[in-house]
Amino acid sequence: MSSTPSETGPLRLGIAGLGTVGIGVVKIIQREVETLAARGGRPLVITAVSARDPKKNRDADLSGYAWETDPVQLAKRDDVDVFIEVMGGHEGAAKDATEAALALGKHVVTANKALLAHHGQALAELAEKTGAALRFEAAVAGGIPVIKALTEGLAGNRIKRVMGVMNGTCNYILTRMQSAGLPYETVFEEARQLGYLEADPNLDVGGIDAGHKLSLLAAIAFGTRVSFDKVELEGIGNVSIDDINLADDMGYHIKLLGVAQMTGRGLEQRMTPCLVPAESPLGQLQGGTNMVVLEGDAVGQIVMRGAGAGEGPTASAVLGDVIDIARGYRRPVFGIPATQLADPVAARSATPAPYYLRMRLQDKPGALAKVATCLGEAGISIDQMRQINQPDADDGDAIVLIVTHKAAPADVSHALSQFNATGVLVENPVAIRIEEV
Ligand SMILES: NC(=O)c1ccc[n+]([C@@H]2O[C@H](COP(=O)([O-])OP(=O)(O)OC[C@H]3O[C@@H](n4cnc5c(N)ncnc54)[C@H](OP(=O)(O)O)[C@@H]3O)[C@@H](O)[C@H]2O)c1
């Protein structure tokens, strides 16, 4: 019997992964039977499921579905038209089962950004070869339908820039540090206790998870192969409460911000802590919420804000993809056929931007002048400067804050290296990019 998905009759779903996302999908399908059938033009029917532990209590009635211990076997079942991969991990079961489904021409819906960031090109080529859909709305910014917006609603635009706060845990940590005046280590521990962190916290706080998402958006926005290995990554572990407070005094908030843009020097993809104006939509973003900002030549700027994680929002995104498949709607995985995606040249350095500099200077005559000279010699001009004499500072040390005019990152690095030779710095200076949003 052929296992190629049928285009009529009930759409038969196999769900691999019965955790937060998988159970969320099961619940909506069980609760909204008629609405989903009306919207998809055919009933959605779960035929089989898979997870590691068949005995676990899962907060949903799964008794009507066949159980497969091996997700690859689930993907290959004749009574599965759409394989829903919500297990996670970029190797092993998730990759093997996704490949097995696509090789048989079965549609795949996944929430797995790691899988696509690492293997998106090969999987897209396989899907397009066998005529299967490969959809991943839930993989980027949870419930925010940003993949659909970029591939469809904005298809008439030349995309100029894509930006986003796309890791709710990092945004929670940064906004909580600010509101409670607590240091990073304390809030990190709070986040761990609340269960907000991945088993490997570096995926969150190291910017890797958000970097995966940015690489997928960049591929669609600029028609390039997914190139996660070319994302400049810096996590939030070095963001200090001092910088959060001092930046706030100067009208900025610190965010782990992803930015992708095509420049004359190549594709720029950055996921790094940045200052953004406190009054901007990105600056105002609180807690675990996500925000994606899309800029097109015709449409201008679009801001999308919503839940980036959680059972309901992520299942919402999975169901959006499933309904599209039920309707028979198909599109290339990354907006244009995978074989036509360009191999991106990575920009060797980021576009010039203003920088926030913080340094602690000794109380010596001419100390500030020496620092200003280093900046001048590196071709960097000063926009604002503020000196803060802290009551607890030793021997009258002073904190000096500088906001520069636009400067090339290499020039900023050069100036920082020259600061050391002045002999007036008490500790290493801090430099954080200010993103114009
Ligand atoms: N949670 C979110 O808010 C969210 C948001 C966006 C995207 N995502 C993505 O969605 C995916 C799933 O996330 P989640 O939060 O739902 O994870 P989760 O709660 O940890 O659930 C993972 C599920 O996959 C099953 N599983 C893992 N390895 C398996 C294997 N080798 N064979 C069979 N089943 C296996 C687990 O089985 P057991 O239950 O038996 O252990 C569990 O049911 C990930 O790619 C994640 O990045 C999650």
Ligand as a Chemical Component Dictionary entry (heavy atoms), coordinates in Angstrom:
data_LIG
# 
_chem_comp.id                   LIG 
_chem_comp.type                 NON-POLYMER 
_chem_comp.pdbx_formal_charge   0 
_chem_comp.three_letter_code    LIG 
# 
loop_
_chem_comp_atom.comp_id 
_chem_comp_atom.atom_id 
_chem_comp_atom.alt_atom_id 
_chem_comp_atom.type_symbol 
_chem_comp_atom.charge 
_chem_comp_atom.model_Cartn_x 
_chem_comp_atom.model_Cartn_y 
_chem_comp_atom.model_Cartn_z 
_chem_comp_atom.pdbx_ordinal 
LIG N1  N1  N 0  8.098  24.137 25.188 1  
LIG C1  C1  C 0  7.981  25.219 24.427 2  
LIG O1  O1  O 0  7.406  26.217 24.840 3  
LIG C2  C2  C 0  8.533  25.215 23.024 4  
LIG C3  C3  C 0  8.384  26.375 22.245 5  
LIG C4  C4  C 0  8.847  26.368 20.922 6  
LIG C5  C5  C 0  9.478  25.246 20.429 7  
LIG N2  N2  N 1  9.637  24.151 21.244 8  
LIG C6  C6  C 0  10.298 22.978 20.651 9  
LIG O2  O2  O 0  9.381  21.906 20.638 10 
LIG C7  C7  C 0  10.056 20.684 20.815 11 
LIG C8  C8  C 0  9.462  19.947 22.003 12 
LIG O3  O3  O 0  9.567  20.771 23.143 13 
LIG P1  P1  P 0  8.795  20.397 24.504 14 
LIG O4  O4  O 0  8.968  21.588 25.387 15 
LIG O5  O5  O -1 7.433  19.912 24.229 16 
LIG O6  O6  O 0  9.704  19.208 25.067 17 
LIG P2  P2  P 0  9.390  18.219 26.277 18 
LIG O7  O7  O 0  8.302  18.749 27.136 19 
LIG O8  O8  O 0  10.698 17.893 26.879 20 
LIG O9  O9  O 0  8.838  16.925 25.527 21 
LIG C9  C9  C 0  9.621  16.153 24.662 22 
LIG C10 C10 C 0  8.836  14.908 24.326 23 
LIG O10 O10 O 0  9.578  14.168 23.363 24 
LIG C11 C11 C 0  9.671  12.816 23.800 25 
LIG N3  N3  N 0  10.933 12.278 23.311 26 
LIG C12 C12 C 0  12.170 12.765 23.485 27 
LIG N4  N4  N 0  13.070 11.978 22.890 28 
LIG C13 C13 C 0  12.384 10.958 22.342 29 
LIG C14 C14 C 0  12.754 9.808  21.619 30 
LIG N5  N5  N 0  14.019 9.543  21.330 31 
LIG N6  N6  N 0  11.767 8.965  21.217 32 
LIG C15 C15 C 0  10.489 9.227  21.497 33 
LIG N7  N7  N 0  10.067 10.309 22.176 34 
LIG C16 C16 C 0  11.017 11.155 22.605 35 
LIG C17 C17 C 0  9.601  12.857 25.313 36 
LIG O11 O11 O 0  9.160  11.607 25.805 37 
LIG P3  P3  P 0  8.883  11.351 27.381 38 
LIG O12 O12 O 0  7.745  12.245 27.745 39 
LIG O13 O13 O 0  8.508  9.926  27.459 40 
LIG O14 O14 O 0  10.155 11.697 28.067 41 
LIG C18 C18 C 0  8.593  13.989 25.523 42 
LIG O15 O15 O 0  7.282  13.487 25.476 43 
LIG C19 C19 C 0  11.538 21.057 20.966 44 
LIG O16 O16 O 0  12.161 21.012 19.710 45 
LIG C20 C20 C 0  11.485 22.485 21.447 46 
LIG O17 O17 O 0  12.639 23.227 21.128 47 
LIG C21 C21 C 0  9.182  24.116 22.510 48 
# 
loop_
_chem_comp_bond.comp_id 
_chem_comp_bond.atom_id_1 
_chem_comp_bond.atom_id_2 
_chem_comp_bond.value_order 
_chem_comp_bond.pdbx_ordinal 
LIG N1  C1  SING 1  
LIG C1  O1  DOUB 2  
LIG C1  C2  SING 3  
LIG C2  C3  SING 4  
LIG C2  C21 DOUB 5  
LIG C3  C4  DOUB 6  
LIG C4  C5  SING 7  
LIG C5  N2  DOUB 8  
LIG N2  C6  SING 9  
LIG N2  C21 SING 10 
LIG C6  O2  SING 11 
LIG C6  C20 SING 12 
LIG O2  C7  SING 13 
LIG C7  C8  SING 14 
LIG C7  C19 SING 15 
LIG C8  O3  SING 16 
LIG O3  P1  SING 17 
LIG P1  O4  DOUB 18 
LIG P1  O5  SING 19 
LIG P1  O6  SING 20 
LIG O6  P2  SING 21 
LIG P2  O7  DOUB 22 
LIG P2  O8  SING 23 
LIG P2  O9  SING 24 
LIG O9  C9  SING 25 
LIG C9  C10 SING 26 
LIG C10 O10 SING 27 
LIG C10 C18 SING 28 
LIG O10 C11 SING 29 
LIG C11 N3  SING 30 
LIG C11 C17 SING 31 
LIG N3  C12 SING 32 
LIG N3  C16 SING 33 
LIG C12 N4  DOUB 34 
LIG N4  C13 SING 35 
LIG C13 C14 SING 36 
LIG C13 C16 DOUB 37 
LIG C14 N5  SING 38 
LIG C14 N6  DOUB 39 
LIG N6  C15 SING 40 
LIG C15 N7  DOUB 41 
LIG N7  C16 SING 42 
LIG C17 O11 SING 43 
LIG C17 C18 SING 44 
LIG O11 P3  SING 45 
LIG P3  O12 DOUB 46 
LIG P3  O13 SING 47 
LIG P3  O14 SING 48 
LIG C18 O15 SING 49 
LIG C19 O16 SING 50 
LIG C19 C20 SING 51 
LIG C20 O17 SING 52 
# 
